[in-house]
């Protein structure tokens, strides 16, 4: 398949995914500063915090304060991440986030134990309890997600049939509760994916579950982020998680090297050059990437923030 989508939805996760892994403390003010600047880029969804145990992820200890202080912009969805009922209750308690539920599973039991201290059976049972909680609060649940979908630093390659079985588990659980999933997010949490494995997995999911929309969450630890995104585009994937300047990484993944997500501005640049719409102003986004690097106080892996956009160069050459 090589019919590229005409429009791609970008889900910015830099403020959450990025700041959770930084070793040095980052002030609430600076977090809010980046969120507010990202709001001016044309991005339609920004994940700004996670509601997790501050002892395990100290960079998110001020989640409620961040949510309280940022300035929402009309037309932008501001989301948070949670892993359990306590996190969800904290998120909904802020009264300022766009709340939607999902069924979240993990393809690697060893990583699940390290990340959430649960077995896969316990996790599936917990998802049923979470659905009841979502329904109690009137929260829509139409999405599923699988972490470590392509490989794991503790278990190795993840077989495609395991992912298909997990998706079926999610669909069965949703049906039990009178729900219908529309989207499945496949997360390359530990950067094992390659363009070939992306195409193989997406093709297998599409063949078995043709009505599900596929979204990809890609990491760039081994420099495969953009290449994997391109492979997804070739397969018709039209939704990607990304982080400004390539911020981020999972603090429990045992990574070496840069562990950030596929870089937002690098992805926007590629899409722009391919004639694919995103609704994002690349020049403003590049300013946000520069700000992100200044906030963390060390170089970030994004490339276009250094090289600049070709459209700006083209305009200069015309004059």
Secondary structure, DSSP 8 states (H G I E B T S, - for coil): -----SB-EEEE-IIIIITTT-SS---HHHHHHHHHHHTTTT-SEEEEEEE--TTT-GGGTTHHHHHHHS---TT-EEEEEESSHHHHHHHHHTS-S---EEEEEES-HHHHHHHHS--HHHHHHHHHHHHHHHHHTT--EEEEEEET-SEETTTEE--HHHHHHHHHHHHHHHHHTT----EEEEE-TTS---HHHHHHHHHHHHHH-TT-EEEEE-B-TTS-HHHHHHHHHHTT--EEEEBGGG----TTS---S---B-BHHHHHHHHHHTT-B-S--HHHHHHHHHHHHHHHTS----SHHHH--HHHHHHHHH-
